């Protein structure tokens, strides 16, 4: 008899499987999805801003690399004209960098 009363208690405690979905959980799920989308967009915005800054700094890298390449090509046997040309090129590059920083 004791087993009969326990099974009747279990039948009373268990919930029927066809209960409607709770609206609070549905709204919390949609708010979590919106929050996730906002976080993803914020991350992509930050990444794109950093990429634009990196592309802007590429100018400095290219001009320094060109000056180094010219210096390296003149290094084996320099004459006075080549050294003056390299000095003028370096001054021109420095002037470009100064003008670019002011704008």
N, C-alpha and C positions, 0 to 999 in steps of 0.2 A: 503494500500500500504506500509505503514511503516513496517508492519510485514513481508511482502514479501522480503524486502531488508535486514532485519535482518536475516532471515533464509538463504538467499544467502550468507551473510557474514559468518555465522556459518559454512556453507558447505565449504567455502574457508579456514577457519582457522583449522578445524579438520583434523587430519592426517589419511591416510588410514591405516587399521589394519595390512596389510601385508608388513610392512617395514622390511628390513633386520636388523639384530641385529648389534649394533654398535661394532666395533672391539676393541675400547678403553675400553669399559666396560667389554668385555670378557677378555681382557688381565689384567685389574685391578682385576677382580675376581680371575683369576688364581694366580696372584701375592699375593693376600690376602690369598689364600689357602696355598701357599708355606710358607708365613710368619707365618700363624697359625701352620703349621706342624713343622716349626723350633722352635717356642715357646714351643710347646708340647714336642718335643724331648729334649729341654734344661731343661724343668722342670723335665722330667723323669730322665735325667742324674744327675741332682742335688739331686734328691730324692734317687737314687741308691747310690751315693757317701756318703750321710749321713747315709744310712743303713749300708754300709760297715764300717764306723767309729763306729757306734753303736755296731755292732757285735764285732769289735776289743776291745771295752771297756767292753764287756761282761765278758772278762777274769778277769778284776779287780773286778767286782761285784761278780762273782762266788768264787773267792779266799777269798774275805772279808766275804761272806756269810758262807763259810766253816769254817773260823776262828771263827766267831760268834757262829756257831752251836757247835763247839767243846768246846768253852768257856762256853756256856749255859749248855752243858751236864755235865761239871765238876763242875759247880757252887754249887749244893746242898751239896756236901761233898768232897772238894778238899784235896788231900794230896800232899806232896812235889814232888813226881814223876810226878803226873799229871801236876802240875804247871811248872815244868821244861820241860816237853814234849810240853806244850802249848807255852812256850817261844821259844823253838827250832822250832816249827812249824811256829810261827810268824816270826822268823828270816829267815827261809827258804822262806816264802811268800814274805817278803821284798826283799830278794836277787833275787827272780824270777822277781819281778817288776822292780828292777834296771837293771837287764840284758836285760829285754824286752824293756826298754826305750832306751837303748844304741844301739840296733839293728834297 
